[in-house]
Amino acid sequence: MNDLLPAESPCWQFFEAKVRSLMARYGFAEIRTPIVEQTALFARSIGEVTDIVEKEMYTFDDRNGDSLTLRPEGTASCVRAAMQHGLLHNQTQRLWYQGPMFRHERPQKGRYRQFHQVGVETYGFDGPDIDAEVILLSARLWQELGLAEHVTLELNSLGSSEARAAYRDTLVAYFEQHAEVLDDDAKRRLTTNPLRILDSKNPAMAEVIAGAPQLIDHLDDASREHFARLQALLDAAGIHYVINPWLVRGLDYYSRTVFEWTTEALGSQGTVCAGGRYDGLVEQLGGKPTPAVGFAMGIERLILLLETLDLIPAEARFGAEVYLLPLDDSATPQALALAEQLRDALPELSLTLHCGGGSFKSRMKKADKSGAALALLLGEDECADQAATLKFLRDDREQQRLPQHELADALAALLGHARHTR
């Protein structure tokens, strides 16, 4: 688990602001669930024989002897909340969330034991149009972040639970014929979750996996039609995708559509967003049958991708736009008042007021270190004239002396902020 330090926070705030704006524009409402749930919720939804439940969950007994777990993912909690509060009965829902998740797995670059996800979950829509809509939402996010040329959409269909059960028998029979090639993990999964063998990254098994029967060839008719209609919708929207017959996802509750957005810019950590349809999960958790589809993306990995590709704009790397600098302590009272006047006039302005005294040289060093584009200097002369000196910290431009009552308009023009009028 790691700390998020002040120098990193602006990048996260930049990403989170993009997400929040996008969700509102697509008509998604935010839901916030607890980070601790009953352990049974995740065991029932994710699957007893998945790696998450078997190896990765942070589980403990509370003082009442109840088994609780720090949430390893967001979908099960979202379904539980929607069922508990009556959001599913004869309704459709478009929900989104963000927050910390917890898995005890091997830490690596861009992956921690406490990590953060953004996710969307939709309920009550059974057609492929909502599958296309959530994919289009994610595609627009990549476009607005500058990532569209660096990610690839991979698609597959897992079919119905009945078709998948029949395919599972076919798959087990195939792998049993090649048992000598399977590693210990694959042999264990052969009797518990054989579809996950297709996910193996063991190069010694690559050839036998490549020759395995493909689930897409064993789909039921309804799932095959659903998948064909989804592809037609994505084609009409101009979304490029690749059919990946080995894409199975790691959680037991998926059915029909599954998808991942992958990138080659982060080496082995290729998946930046993944999701699909989970029509059986609500019923599995005790509710009425409810179609559902969603996705989740890891924020740490996306921030890493943006940094790797140098796609975080300069203004998102620094907190302050303006550094207001009284040149001596006698100017501090007027500086405090001027700072509040500018914040009133320009509500979106990020302004840091110098505090703590110091020599002129040390004050200017702090102004430069703040990352601000502009400094406002208030000395004895400026205070006497009700003026301020505007100094450009990042551009080679001559400084300007302006009356204080003109500063808001000048800063609005320079920084692109709307002038606030009451």
C-alpha positions as CSV (number, residue, x, y, z in Angstrom):
1,M,0.0,0.0,0.0
2,N,1.3,3.4,-0.8
3,D,0.9,7.1,0.0
4,L,-0.3,9.6,-2.6
5,L,1.9,12.6,-2.0
6,P,1.0,16.3,-2.7
7,A,3.2,16.4,-5.9
8,E,1.1,13.5,-7.3
9,S,-2.4,14.6,-6.3
10,P,-2.9,17.1,-9.1
11,C,-2.5,14.4,-11.7
12,W,-5.1,12.3,-9.9
13,Q,-7.4,15.3,-9.6
14,F,-7.0,15.9,-13.4
15,F,-8.0,12.3,-14.2
16,E,-10.9,12.3,-11.6
17,A,-12.3,15.5,-13.0
18,K,-12.3,14.1,-16.5
19,V,-14.2,11.0,-15.2
20,R,-16.7,12.9,-13.2
21,S,-17.5,15.2,-16.1
22,L,-17.9,12.3,-18.5
23,M,-20.2,10.3,-16.2
24,A,-22.5,13.3,-15.8
25,R,-22.6,13.9,-19.6
26,Y,-23.6,10.2,-20.2
27,G,-26.3,10.3,-17.5
28,F,-24.6,8.1,-14.9
29,A,-25.2,8.7,-11.2
30,E,-22.5,8.2,-8.5
31,I,-22.9,5.6,-5.8
32,R,-20.6,5.2,-2.8
33,T,-20.5,1.9,-1.0
34,P,-18.6,0.8,2.2
35,I,-15.1,-0.5,1.8
36,V,-16.0,-3.4,4.2
37,E,-18.6,-6.0,3.4
38,Q,-19.7,-9.4,4.6
39,T,-17.2,-12.0,3.2
40,A,-20.0,-14.1,1.9
41,L,-20.9,-11.4,-0.6
42,F,-17.6,-11.7,-2.4
43,A,-17.4,-15.5,-2.1
44,R,-20.9,-15.9,-3.7
45,S,-20.4,-13.3,-6.4
46,I,-16.8,-13.6,-7.5
47,G,-16.6,-17.4,-7.0
48,E,-15.1,-19.6,-4.3
49,V,-12.4,-21.0,-6.6
50,T,-11.1,-17.8,-8.1
51,D,-7.7,-16.5,-7.2
52,I,-9.2,-13.4,-5.6
53,V,-11.3,-15.4,-3.0
54,E,-8.7,-18.2,-2.6
55,K,-5.5,-16.0,-2.2
56,E,-6.0,-12.3,-2.4
57,M,-8.8,-11.1,-0.1
58,Y,-8.2,-9.2,3.2
59,T,-10.6,-11.1,5.4
60,F,-11.0,-10.9,9.2
61,D,-13.5,-11.6,12.0
62,D,-14.9,-8.6,13.8
63,R,-15.8,-8.6,17.5
64,N,-19.1,-10.3,16.9
65,G,-17.4,-13.1,15.1
66,D,-18.7,-12.0,11.7
67,S,-16.4,-12.6,8.8
68,L,-15.7,-9.3,7.0
69,T,-13.6,-8.5,3.9
70,L,-12.1,-5.3,2.5
71,R,-13.7,-5.1,-0.9
72,P,-11.5,-6.5,-3.7
73,E,-13.7,-5.1,-6.4
74,G,-16.8,-2.8,-6.8
75,T,-19.4,-4.8,-8.7
76,A,-20.6,-7.1,-5.9
77,S,-21.0,-4.1,-3.5
78,C,-22.9,-2.1,-6.1
79,V,-25.3,-5.0,-6.7
80,R,-25.8,-5.5,-2.9
81,A,-26.5,-1.8,-2.4
82,A,-28.9,-1.7,-5.4
83,M,-30.8,-4.7,-4.1
84,Q,-30.9,-3.5,-0.5
85,H,-32.2,-0.1,-1.4
86,G,-34.8,-1.1,-4.0
87,L,-33.1,0.3,-7.0
88,L,-33.7,-2.6,-9.3
89,H,-37.4,-3.4,-9.2
90,N,-39.0,-2.3,-12.5
91,Q,-36.2,0.2,-13.0
92,T,-33.1,0.8,-15.0
93,Q,-30.0,2.2,-13.5
94,R,-26.8,3.8,-14.7
95,L,-24.3,4.0,-11.8
96,W,-20.7,4.8,-11.4
97,Y,-18.2,4.7,-8.5
98,Q,-14.6,5.3,-7.6
99,G,-12.6,4.4,-4.6
100,P,-10.1,2.1,-3.0
101,M,-10.1,-1.7,-3.4
102,F,-7.8,-4.2,-1.6
103,R,-6.1,-7.4,-2.8
104,H,-3.1,-9.2,-1.3
105,E,-1.1,-9.8,-4.5
106,R,2.5,-9.3,-5.5
107,P,3.1,-5.6,-5.7
108,Q,4.5,-4.3,-9.0
109,K,4.7,-1.0,-10.9
110,G,1.2,0.4,-11.2
111,R,-0.3,-2.3,-9.0
112,Y,-0.6,-2.1,-5.2
113,R,-2.4,-4.0,-2.5
114,Q,-4.6,-0.9,-1.9
115,F,-5.5,0.3,-5.4
116,H,-8.2,2.6,-6.7
117,Q,-10.8,1.9,-9.4
118,V,-13.4,3.8,-11.4
119,G,-16.3,1.6,-12.4
120,V,-19.7,1.8,-14.1
121,E,-22.6,-0.6,-13.5
122,T,-25.9,-0.6,-15.4
123,Y,-29.0,-2.6,-14.5
124,G,-32.2,-3.5,-16.4
125,F,-31.0,-3.3,-20.0
126,D,-30.9,-6.6,-21.8
127,G,-30.0,-5.5,-25.4
128,P,-26.5,-5.0,-26.8
129,D,-27.1,-1.2,-27.1
130,I,-26.1,-0.7,-23.4
131,D,-23.0,-2.9,-24.0
132,A,-22.1,-0.5,-26.9
133,E,-22.9,2.6,-24.8
134,V,-20.5,1.7,-21.9
135,I,-17.8,0.8,-24.5
136,L,-18.4,4.2,-26.2
137,L,-18.1,5.9,-22.9
138,S,-14.8,4.4,-22.2
139,A,-13.6,5.2,-25.8
140,R,-14.5,8.8,-25.3
141,L,-12.5,8.9,-22.1
142,W,-9.4,7.6,-24.0
143,Q,-10.1,10.3,-26.6
144,E,-10.3,13.1,-24.1
145,L,-7.1,11.9,-22.3
146,G,-5.2,11.6,-25.5
147,L,-5.0,7.8,-25.2
148,A,-7.1,6.8,-28.2
149,E,-4.1,5.9,-30.3
150,H,-2.5,3.9,-27.5
151,V,-5.2,1.4,-26.6
152,T,-6.9,-1.5,-28.3
153,L,-10.4,-2.9,-27.7
154,E,-10.6,-6.7,-27.4
155,L,-14.0,-8.4,-27.4
156,N,-15.4,-11.9,-26.8
157,S,-18.6,-13.5,-25.8
158,L,-18.9,-16.1,-23.0
159,G,-22.5,-17.1,-24.0
160,S,-25.1,-18.2,-21.6
161,S,-24.3,-20.2,-18.4
162,E,-25.8,-23.3,-20.1
163,A,-23.6,-22.9,-23.2
164,R,-20.6,-22.2,-21.0
165,A,-21.2,-25.4,-18.9
166,A,-21.3,-27.5,-22.1
167,Y,-18.2,-25.8,-23.4
168,R,-16.5,-26.4,-20.1
169,D,-17.0,-30.1,-20.5
170,T,-15.5,-29.9,-24.0
171,L,-12.5,-27.9,-22.7
172,V,-11.8,-30.2,-19.8
173,A,-11.8,-33.2,-22.1
174,Y,-9.3,-31.4,-24.4
175,F,-6.9,-30.4,-21.7
176,E,-7.1,-33.9,-20.1
177,Q,-5.7,-35.2,-23.4
178,H,-2.7,-32.8,-22.9
179,A,-2.3,-33.2,-19.2
180,E,1.5,-33.7,-19.5
181,V,1.9,-30.1,-20.7
182,L,-0.2,-28.4,-18.0
183,D,1.5,-26.7,-15.1
184,D,0.4,-27.2,-11.5
185,D,-1.9,-24.2,-11.5
186,A,-3.6,-25.4,-14.7
187,K,-4.1,-28.9,-13.3
188,R,-5.8,-27.4,-10.2
189,R,-8.0,-25.2,-12.3
190,L,-9.0,-28.2,-14.5
191,T,-11.4,-29.3,-11.7
192,T,-12.3,-25.9,-10.5
193,N,-12.3,-23.1,-13.1
194,P,-11.0,-24.6,-16.4
195,L,-11.8,-21.4,-18.5
196,R,-9.0,-19.6,-16.5
197,I,-6.5,-21.9,-18.1
198,L,-7.0,-20.0,-21.3
199,D,-5.7,-16.9,-19.4
200,S,-2.4,-18.5,-18.6
201,K,0.8,-16.6,-19.5
202,N,3.0,-19.7,-19.2
203,P,4.9,-19.9,-22.5
204,A,5.2,-23.7,-22.2
205,M,1.4,-24.0,-22.5
206,A,1.0,-21.5,-25.3
207,E,0.7,-24.0,-28.1
208,V,-1.8,-26.3,-26.4
209,I,-3.9,-23.3,-25.4
210,A,-3.8,-22.0,-29.0
211,G,-5.2,-25.4,-30.1
212,A,-8.0,-25.5,-27.6
213,P,-11.7,-25.4,-28.7
214,Q,-12.9,-21.8,-28.8
215,L,-15.9,-20.7,-26.7
216,I,-17.1,-18.4,-29.5
217,D,-17.8,-21.6,-31.6
218,H,-20.0,-23.0,-28.9
219,L,-22.3,-20.1,-28.2
220,D,-26.1,-20.5,-27.9
221,D,-28.1,-18.8,-30.6
222,A,-29.3,-15.9,-28.5
223,S,-25.8,-15.1,-27.4
224,R,-24.5,-15.4,-30.9
225,E,-27.1,-12.9,-32.1
226,H,-26.4,-10.5,-29.2
227,F,-22.7,-10.5,-30.0
228,A,-23.3,-10.0,-33.7
229,R,-25.6,-7.0,-33.0
230,L,-23.0,-5.5,-30.6
231,Q,-20.4,-5.7,-33.3
232,A,-22.7,-4.0,-35.8
233,L,-23.4,-1.2,-33.3
234,L,-19.6,-0.7,-32.7
235,D,-19.0,-0.8,-36.5
236,A,-21.6,1.9,-37.0
237,A,-20.0,4.0,-34.3
238,G,-16.6,3.7,-35.9
239,I,-15.1,1.8,-32.9
240,H,-12.2,-0.5,-33.9
241,Y,-12.0,-3.8,-32.0
242,V,-10.3,-7.2,-32.2
243,I,-12.1,-10.4,-31.4
244,N,-10.0,-12.3,-28.8
245,P,-11.4,-15.9,-28.4
246,W,-9.2,-16.4,-25.2
247,L,-10.6,-13.4,-23.4
248,V,-12.5,-15.0,-20.5
249,R,-12.2,-12.5,-17.5
250,G,-11.2,-13.7,-14.0
251,L,-14.6,-13.5,-12.2
252,D,-17.3,-16.1,-12.3
253,Y,-20.2,-13.7,-12.7
254,Y,-19.6,-12.7,-16.4
255,S,-21.8,-13.9,-19.2
256,R,-22.2,-13.0,-22.9
257,T,-20.1,-9.8,-23.7
258,V,-16.7,-9.4,-22.2
259,F,-14.2,-6.8,-23.2
260,E,-10.8,-5.3,-22.3
261,W,-8.9,-2.2,-23.4
262,T,-5.3,-3.1,-23.6
263,T,-2.0,-1.1,-24.3
264,E,1.5,-2.1,-25.2
265,A,2.9,1.1,-23.6
266,L,3.2,-0.5,-20.1
267,G,5.0,-3.8,-20.9
268,S,3.3,-6.8,-19.3
269,Q,0.7,-4.7,-17.5
270,G,-1.4,-4.4,-20.6
271,T,-5.0,-4.2,-19.5
272,V,-6.2,-0.7,-18.5
273,C,-10.0,-1.3,-18.4
274,A,-12.1,-4.4,-18.4
275,G,-15.7,-5.4,-18.1
276,G,-18.7,-7.1,-19.6
277,R,-22.1,-8.5,-19.0
278,Y,-23.1,-10.3,-15.8
279,D,-26.8,-11.0,-16.2
280,G,-26.9,-13.8,-13.6
281,L,-25.3,-12.0,-10.6
282,V,-28.3,-10.3,-9.1
283,E,-30.3,-13.6,-9.1
284,Q,-27.2,-15.3,-7.7
285,L,-27.2,-12.9,-4.8
286,G,-30.9,-13.5,-4.0
287,G,-32.6,-10.9,-6.2
288,K,-34.8,-11.2,-9.3
289,P,-33.1,-11.9,-12.6
290,T,-31.7,-8.6,-13.8
291,P,-29.6,-7.9,-16.9
292,A,-26.4,-6.0,-16.0
293,V,-23.2,-4.8,-17.7
294,G,-20.3,-2.7,-16.5
295,F,-16.6,-2.1,-16.4
296,A,-13.8,-1.1,-14.1
297,M,-10.4,0.6,-14.6
298,G,-7.5,0.9,-12.3
299,I,-6.6,4.6,-11.7
300,E,-2.9,3.8,-10.7
301,R,-2.3,2.1,-14.0
302,L,-4.0,4.8,-16.0
303,I,-2.0,7.5,-14.3
304,L,1.2,5.5,-15.0
305,L,0.1,5.3,-18.7
306,L,-0.5,9.0,-18.9
307,E,2.8,9.8,-17.3
308,T,4.7,7.2,-19.5
309,L,3.2,8.9,-22.6
310,D,3.7,12.4,-21.2
311,L,0.0,13.1,-21.6
312,I,-0.7,15.0,-18.4
313,P,-1.0,18.7,-19.2
314,A,1.4,21.1,-17.4
315,E,-1.5,22.8,-15.7
316,A,-2.4,19.5,-14.0
317,R,1.0,19.1,-12.6
318,F,1.0,22.1,-10.4
319,G,-1.6,23.4,-7.9
320,A,-1.2,27.1,-8.1
321,E,-1.7,29.4,-11.1
322,V,-0.9,32.7,-9.2
323,Y,1.5,33.2,-6.3
324,L,0.7,36.4,-4.3
325,L,3.8,37.7,-2.7
326,P,4.0,40.5,-0.1
327,L,7.6,41.7,-0.3
328,D,7.8,42.4,3.4
329,D,5.6,41.8,6.4
330,S,4.1,45.3,6.2
331,A,2.4,44.4,3.0
332,T,0.8,41.2,4.4
333,P,-2.5,42.8,5.5
334,Q,-3.2,44.2,2.1
335,A,-2.0,41.0,0.4
336,L,-4.6,39.0,2.5
337,A,-7.4,41.3,1.5
338,L,-6.3,41.3,-2.2
339,A,-6.2,37.5,-2.3
340,E,-9.8,37.3,-1.1
341,Q,-10.9,39.9,-3.6
342,L,-9.4,37.9,-6.4
343,R,-10.9,34.7,-5.2
344,D,-14.3,36.4,-5.1
345,A,-13.9,37.7,-8.6
346,L,-12.4,34.5,-10.1
347,P,-13.9,31.5,-8.2
348,E,-11.9,29.0,-10.3
349,L,-8.6,30.8,-9.8
350,S,-5.9,28.8,-8.0
351,L,-4.0,31.3,-5.9
352,T,-1.4,30.7,-3.3
353,L,-0.6,33.5,-0.8
354,H,2.9,33.6,0.5
355,C,3.1,33.0,4.3
356,G,6.0,32.7,6.6
357,G,8.1,35.8,5.9
358,G,11.7,35.4,4.8
359,S,14.1,37.4,2.6
360,F,13.1,38.7,-0.8
361,K,15.3,36.0,-2.4
362,S,13.7,33.2,-0.4
363,R,10.2,34.5,-1.1
364,M,10.9,34.5,-4.9
365,K,12.3,30.9,-4.6
366,K,9.1,29.8,-3.1
367,A,7.1,31.5,-5.8
368,D,9.1,29.7,-8.5
369,K,8.9,26.4,-6.6
370,S,5.1,26.6,-6.4
371,G,4.8,26.0,-10.1
372,A,2.7,29.1,-10.6
373,A,2.7,30.8,-14.0
374,L,2.3,34.3,-12.5
375,A,3.5,36.1,-9.4
376,L,1.8,39.2,-7.9
377,L,4.3,41.3,-6.0
378,L,3.2,43.7,-3.3
379,G,5.8,46.0,-1.9
380,E,5.7,49.3,0.0
381,D,5.2,51.3,-3.2
382,E,2.5,49.0,-4.6
383,C,0.6,49.2,-1.3
384,A,0.7,53.0,-1.3
385,D,-0.6,53.1,-4.8
386,Q,-3.2,50.3,-4.5
387,A,-1.3,48.5,-7.3
388,A,0.5,45.2,-7.8
389,T,3.4,44.1,-10.0
390,L,2.5,41.2,-12.3
391,K,5.6,39.0,-12.9
392,F,5.7,36.1,-15.5
393,L,7.5,33.2,-14.0
394,R,7.4,30.8,-17.0
395,D,7.5,33.2,-20.0
396,D,10.1,35.7,-21.0
397,R,7.9,38.7,-20.8
398,E,8.3,42.1,-19.1
399,Q,6.6,42.5,-15.8
400,Q,3.6,44.8,-15.6
401,R,2.4,47.2,-12.8
402,L,-1.4,47.3,-12.6
403,P,-4.0,48.9,-10.4
404,Q,-5.4,46.3,-8.0
405,H,-8.9,46.9,-9.3
406,E,-7.8,45.8,-12.8
407,L,-6.1,42.6,-11.7
408,A,-9.1,40.3,-11.9
409,D,-9.7,41.2,-15.5
410,A,-6.1,40.9,-16.4
411,L,-5.8,37.5,-14.8
412,A,-9.0,36.3,-16.4
413,A,-7.6,37.2,-19.8
414,L,-4.2,35.6,-19.2
415,L,-5.5,32.4,-17.6
416,G,-8.8,32.0,-19.5
417,H,-11.1,32.2,-16.5
418,A,-14.6,33.7,-16.7
419,R,-15.0,36.9,-14.7
420,H,-17.4,36.4,-11.8
421,T,-20.3,39.0,-11.6
422,R,-22.8,39.2,-8.8
